[in-house]
Amino acid sequence: MMNKNENTTDATRGSSLRVRVEARKQELEQALAKLGPDDRTRVDIEQALNQITGLLTGDLDQIPRVVAEELSVWLEANKHIDEWHPGKKEHLKKEHASKTAAVKH
């Protein structure tokens, strides 16, 4: 079971590379569908999906080592795209408010 703040790359560790890549691809496709046309994250997700499309061809049950290496690199490079940390935004607001208050005094 996936933790609410955990991405599929970490949650599927131990599964086959194919399962991990397909899960992350699906997660990114779902995230892309929820974004507005001007969202900054959209470009990152579209780029990641374009990169993986070319690698997910042929016999995915017997992935050549060279392709497997590229898939592993893709997973690590794109595992934090569209990650959301709910407490971080509040922390940044509080930090900004305290700095603003300090400047006023």
C-alpha positions in Angstrom: 0.0 0.0 0.0 1.3 3.4 -0.9 1.8 6.1 1.7 -0.1 9.3 0.9 3.2 11.3 0.4 5.1 8.5 -1.4 5.5 8.4 -5.1 5.1 5.1 -7.1 8.8 4.9 -7.7 9.5 4.4 -4.0 6.3 2.5 -3.3 7.0 -0.1 -6.0 10.6 -0.7 -5.0 11.2 -4.5 -5.2 8.8 -5.0 -8.1 9.9 -5.7 -11.6 11.3 -2.7 -13.6 8.4 -3.0 -16.0 5.8 -2.7 -13.2 7.7 0.2 -11.6 8.0 2.2 -14.9 4.4 1.5 -16.0 3.1 2.6 -12.5 5.1 5.8 -12.6 4.0 6.5 -16.2 0.3 6.0 -15.2 0.8 8.3 -12.2 2.3 11.0 -14.4 -0.5 10.6 -17.0 -3.1 11.0 -14.2 -1.3 14.1 -12.8 -1.1 15.6 -16.3 -4.9 15.2 -16.8 -5.5 17.2 -13.6 -3.3 20.2 -14.5 -4.4 23.4 -16.1 -2.9 24.4 -19.5 -0.6 27.0 -17.9 0.6 24.9 -14.9 4.4 25.0 -14.7 4.6 21.3 -13.9 2.9 20.4 -17.2 6.0 20.8 -19.2 8.1 18.6 -16.9 5.5 15.8 -17.0 5.0 16.0 -20.8 8.8 15.8 -21.2 9.0 12.8 -18.9 6.2 11.0 -20.7 7.8 11.7 -24.1 11.1 10.3 -22.9 9.5 7.0 -21.7 7.2 6.4 -24.7 10.2 5.5 -26.9 11.6 3.1 -24.3 8.5 1.1 -23.7 8.5 -0.8 -27.0 9.3 -4.3 -28.0 9.3 -7.3 -25.6 8.8 -5.7 -22.2 9.0 -9.1 -20.5 12.6 -9.4 -21.5 14.0 -5.9 -21.5 17.5 -5.6 -22.9 20.1 -4.4 -20.3 20.8 -1.2 -22.2 17.1 -0.3 -22.2 16.7 -1.4 -18.5 19.5 0.9 -17.6 17.8 3.8 -19.4 14.5 2.9 -17.7 16.1 2.9 -14.3 17.7 6.3 -14.9 14.3 7.6 -16.1 12.6 6.4 -12.9 15.1 8.1 -10.6 15.2 11.3 -12.7 11.5 11.7 -12.7 10.4 10.3 -9.3 9.8 13.7 -7.7 7.9 15.4 -10.6 4.5 16.5 -9.3 5.3 15.5 -5.7 3.4 17.6 -3.2 4.3 18.2 0.4 1.4 19.7 2.2 3.3 20.9 5.3 6.0 22.6 3.3 3.8 25.4 1.9 2.5 26.2 5.4 6.1 26.2 6.7 7.2 28.6 4.0 4.2 31.0 4.7 5.1 31.0 8.5 8.8 31.6 7.7 7.9 34.5 5.3 5.6 36.0 7.9 8.2 35.9 10.6 10.8 37.5 8.4 8.3 40.2 7.4 7.5 40.9 11.0 11.2 41.1 11.9 11.8 43.7 9.2 8.9 45.9 10.4 10.4 46.0 14.0 
